[in-house]
Amino acid sequence: MKIGILGTRGIPNHHGGFEQFAEFFAVYAEAAGHDVYVYNSHCHPYQEAKFKGVNIVHCYDPEEKIGTIGQFIYDLNCIRDARKRTYDVLLQLGYTSNSVWGWALPKRAVIVTNMDGLEWKRSKYSKSVQKFLKYAERLAIKSSDYLIADSIGIKDYLESTYQSKAKYIAYGAHVFLPSNEDVISAYELHKEDYYLLIARMEPENNIEMILDGFVQSKSQKLFCVIGNVESTKFGHYLKEKFAHHSNIQFLGAIYDLNVLNHLRYHSLLYFHGHSVGGTNPSLLEAMGSGALIAAHDNVFNKTILENDAFYFADEHSVSQLIKTTEKNKHIDKVKRNTSKIENQYHWETINKAYMDFLINCHNESRK
């Protein structure tokens, strides 16, 4: 098949979830003999025409110059190019800024859309933006031939709200094998002597609740926060609020997966506060890294973690977990989560599930 992948800033991954998936899946599909094209922002650091055999199409992206509206222009430019290339399948990753151009998608191609999370529920957005995102969600469903949901919660939501069938395919991860403790010593950290949180600095990730709980616990250990603290208003607020707590350290954004996995593996307890969306990539990475996990109590997290994590719903429950939880007493939870990555969420398994689904969609469309 000739496959186009839309909806990311491009590959190789320099950003996050969908970009990482696009990189892994595109390389997998190309190796399986398909003709694969990935759309990249013109200002992506990688400027070559091919990446590991995958065709790269650079399209003009004015987001850096004009802000969020630039995402819509970039998506339109990608779709306009896609109309010229006679794709068999177009895989769209997300719908936030491309659904308004659904009418322009090429008619010949089968349109398969990963619907991402419930973007309109994110508290970082104003009421008007939330209303638009709910509208965009509806547009994306209308303009897609097939839907993918990366969590059972999202699948159930799409089917009950829109009566639209969705294929459940989760995100992926790899099992991590630590090399040495030099990585954490570079941050002046010691094995199982610190708590850790990795997230974008957004309210719905419950970072403030977690840190309030840590303060309430009166723990003398370190709490390390990794994320884009300097680039968001909320990040600045958090840094200022907890500035007088010397054992809360904001380490900034770190994108090196090897470093992140070492930090997770050696932490005493890893906090995952995400409460909106589907299967969060960082949660699966934490499961594969050998971390003991404390997660926000919601259907998205519990569907994946089941009984192999601790859950919190407020600062008091965070405080209690910090006071009572020791990693060495719960290695069984860690091992079961690692096993889930090996058997259910490994990238090879996820890539094959996507490939099989795209082939089935293509074959159905030709009947």
Helices and strands as residue ranges (DSSP letters): E 2-6, H 17-31, E 35-41, E 50-51, E 54-59, H 63-66, H 69-82, E 89-93, G 99-104, E 110-114, G 119-121, H 127-143, E 146-149, H 152-162, E 166-168, H 182-185, E 194-198, G 203-205, H 207-217, E 222-226, H 233-241, E 248-252, H 257-265, E 269-272, H 281-289, E 293-296, H 299-305, E 310-312, H 315-324, G 327-329, H 331-343, H 347-365
